[in-house]
Amino acid sequence: MDVSPDGDEKRGTPKRVVIAGGTGFLGSSLAAFLADRNYEPVVLGRRPERYRGVGRAVGWDGRSQGDWSAEIDGAAAVVNLAGRSVDCVKTPDHCDEILRSRVESTRAIGEAIDAAQTPPPVWVQMSTAHIYGDPPEAICDEQSAFGYGLAPTVGRAWEAAFDEACPSGVRRVVLRTSFVVGRGGGAMTRLGTLARLGLGGRVGSGKQGFSWIHEHDMNRIFQRAIEDDATSGAYIASAANPVSQAEFMRSVRRAIGMPIGLPAPAFGVRLAAPLILKTDPELAIYGRYVVPQRLIDEGFRFEFESVDAAMQDLYAKK
């Protein structure tokens, strides 16, 4: 079933949706999207005073119960995006934070739902398409084996915590999300800057998979998960047409009008990424091709099917 926003009901009291860990790019985008569709977004964040998006922001520590727990009671849905960004140098402390921030916040939400007099009927849980690892050219779907390494280990622990924390009677949806491209921030800000400087070429061989999804389609998948009672279990949230890293950056360059994209050898990225960009070089050197087979089989229609269409939308002059 595909949920189309064109026919949304605008009358009646807005339905509250709690977006945990929603003060960043993806949460702000989702809050604005849902507010336009007669929802009342309530965003949980560690620094709510910094939130500049749509809806109310409420403070939480992502670990223990507090005043934020009352927002869960009577909500139409909970969407959990909480987790430390993986766009960092993978020091032991950062790896520990990446894991703990996901598992502990998931457990805290489960406790709040379990204590609610009127628990939300659905919990939509973020996960990662990186759970399938980095197979060189294999195409992965929901039935594929999980991979090996930090990200797959974190993904398995994240989903296991969700399975354990979610009370019975609450519909469960897991979205194994790929790279979300959008205007409001995220990694596209950095990639767009590199492309404008003529540095947006292939990294290493350039053949590594680059699975992506436009933020609008990502938000439509969230809406579908909230509204469609038939949506349950784990889904890959990614466009149906993954591309190589080299093709993705060619599309970015075409959209911004930059004909040049200098290549970056893998050894150079391994040196420069942690020193200059303060990030993990493996985010660029490795990748995966994933296909949202369950969404396709259930009739979901992507509005941005090709990477070129997505990039033209992001970089078109408004």
N, C-alpha and C positions, 0 to 999 in steps of 0.2 A: 504494500500500500504506500502510495506517495502522498505526502501531506503538502498541499499547496496553500501558501499564505493568501492567495487572491480571494479565497472564499471564507476567510476567518470571520468569526462572529465578533463584532465590536461592542455589542451591548452587554450590560451586566457588570458586576463587580470584578475588577481585575483579579486574576488568580496569582497567588504568591508563589514564586519559584526561588528557592535558595540556591545561590551559586557559590559554592565553597572554593576559596582560592581564586576568586574571580576578579581581582583588581588589576590583572595584567591585560595584555592585548586580546587574548581569546575571550576572557571573561567579560571585558568591556564591550566587545563586539556582540557577544551573545546577549548581554543585558539590553543593549539598544535594540537588537532584533526582536527579542521577546516583548519589550515594552511597546513596540509598534503593533503587537498582536494580542493586546489586552491581557498582558501579564504584568505583575508587579515584581520586578527583580530585586532581590535582597542579596547583596554581595558580602561574603565573609572574607576578611583580610587581616593580616597582621598589622597593617598601617592604614586603617580606614580613612584617616584624615588626608591621605594623599590621593584617594580615589577621585577621579574627575569624570567618571562615566555616568550613565543613566542609572537611576534607582538609588536605593539606600545602601550605605556601606556600614557594616557592623564589625566590630573588632573581635578577633579570636586568636588563640595561640596555635591552633591546629593540633592540639594535643589533649586538652582537658575541657571539661564542661564549664559553661559560664552563661552569661546573659544571652549569648547568641543562640543557645539551645532552644530558647522559646520560639525562635523564628521557624524552627523545624515543625513545631506543633501546628497542624492545620494547613501546612503548605501543600500546594498541588504537586510539587515535585522537588527533589533535591538533585542538583548537578554538582559533582565533585571534580574540580580541576586542580585541587591542591597538590603542590609538589615543587620542590626547589628546581630551578631551571637547570637543564643539562648543558646549557651553553656556558661552560666554564672549564677551567683546567681541572682535570680529574685527580686532585690531591686526595689522600686518604680521608681527610676531614670532609671534603666536598662529596665524595662518594657516600660517606656515612649519612650526610645530610640529605642527599638525593633519595636514599632508601628510607630513612626514618621519616622524612617529611611526608612521604606518600603513605606509608603503612600506618603511622600514628594518627594522621588526619582522618584516614578511612575508619579506623577504629573509633575515633571520637564521634564521627558522624553516626556510626552505627549505634553507639550508646545513646545519642540524642534521639534517634528515631525510636529506639526500643523504649525510651522513657516517655515518649509523646502520648498524650491522650488520644489525639487524632493523627496517627502517623501518615506521612505522605504515601500515596499509592504507588509511586515509582521512584527509584533511585537510579540515576544515570551516572555511571562511573567512567571517568577517563582512564585509558590505559595507553599503551604505545605499540605502534606497528613494528617497532624495533625489537619486540619480543621474539620475532622470527629470525633475529640475527642479521648477518650480512652475507647471504649467499651470493656469489659473484653475478650470476645471470639467471638464476632460477626465479620463477614467478610464484609468489606465495599467496595463498588464500586462507580462509579461516581454518581449514583442515590441515594446513602445513605444520610440520614439526617446529617447535620452538628452537631458538638458536642458543649459542654459548657466549658468555661474556657478561660484562656489567649490566648492560641494558636489558638483555633477556632475563637475567637473575632478578633485577628490580621489577620488571614486568610481571614475572611469575609471583613474586612476593606481594606485589600490589593487588593483583587479582585474587590471590589466596586470602589476603586480609579482607577484601570486599566480600568474598563468599562466606567468610566466617562472621563478619560483622553485620551483614544485612539480615534484618529480622524476617521471619517467615511471613508471608502475606503481602510483602512489598515486591512489586515487579522489578526485576533486575535487568539492567542493560549495561553492557560493557562496550565502550568504543575504543578500539585499538587504532589510534589516530596517527596519521602520517604528518608530513610537513604542511602546516596551514599557511597559505599565502594570503596577505591582506594589506590594506592601506594603513591600518592603525598602529603598526609597529611590528614586533616580532623580528625574526631573522631577515625578512625581506628588506628591512631598512639597511642592514649591513651589506647584503648581496647587491642591492640596487646601487649603493655607493661605490662598491668595488667595480661594478659594471660601468658606471659613469666615468670612472678613472681609467678605463681600459684594461682593468685587471680581471674582468669576469670571464675568463677562459676556462678550459678544462682543467681539472685537478687530477694529477696522476694520469691514468689511462683515459679518464672521462667516461668509462663504460659502466661505472658503478651506478646502481639504480637510484633514481630520485623520484620517490612517490610523494605526491603533493595533493592538496585539495584547496579550492578557493574558500575563503571564510564564509561566503554566503551559502554555499552548499553544506559546509560544516554546520552552520547554524540551522539549516533546514533539517539536517540529520538529528540534531539535538531536539528540534521541535517534534519531529516524527517520533523519536524515542519517548518524549513526554506524553504525546497525545494518542499514539496508536497502541492499544492494548495488546495487539498481536506481536509487537516488537519486544523480544526478550532474548537474553543470552548475549553472546559475544559477536560483535561485528567489526570488520575492518572499516574505518572511516577514512577513505582515500578516494581520489578520482579514479575512474576505471581505466585510465590510460597513463600509466607511469612511463617515465622517459629516463634516458641516461642523464648523468650530471652534465655532460657536455651539451646535450640538446636543451636541457633546462636553461642553462646560461645563454645559449644562443637565442632562445626565446626572449629572455630578459633584455638582451642587447637589441634585438629587433624592436622591442616595444619602446625602448628609450632612445633609439636612434644612434646607437654606438656601434660602428662597424668593426671595431677592434676588440679582441679579448685575449690578452696575453695568457698563455698556459702557465700553470704552476706545477713543477715537479713535486712528487710526493715528499721527497726529503726536504725540500724547501718549506712546504706547508708544515711538516713536523717541527721545523725549527721556528718558523715565524708565528704560527698560530698561538702557542702559549706565551710567547714573548711580547708580541705586538697586539694581537687581537684578544688575548686573555681567554682563549677558548681551547677546546679539545680538537686537535687536528683530525682525529678519526671521524668527526662529524662530517668532514668534507671528503676524506679519502675513501671511506666506505659508504655503502648504501644498500638499498633493497628495492626490489620490484614487488609491490603488493597490489592485489586486486580485490575489491569489495564484493566478493561473489554473493554473499547473502543479500546485500542490498540490491544487487542486480537481479537476483532470482525473485526477490519480493517486489520488484517493479519500481524501485526508486529511480527517478530520472534526474540526472545531474544537469544543472543549468550551464555549467562550465565543464565541458567534456574534454577540451584540448588545452594544453598548457599555453598555446598561443592566445586563445580566447581569454584565458585567465589573466595573462600578462597585459594584453591590450586593455582589459578592463581596469587593472590596477594602475597603469601608467597613462591612461587616456586623460587628456586635459578636460576638466569638468567646468 
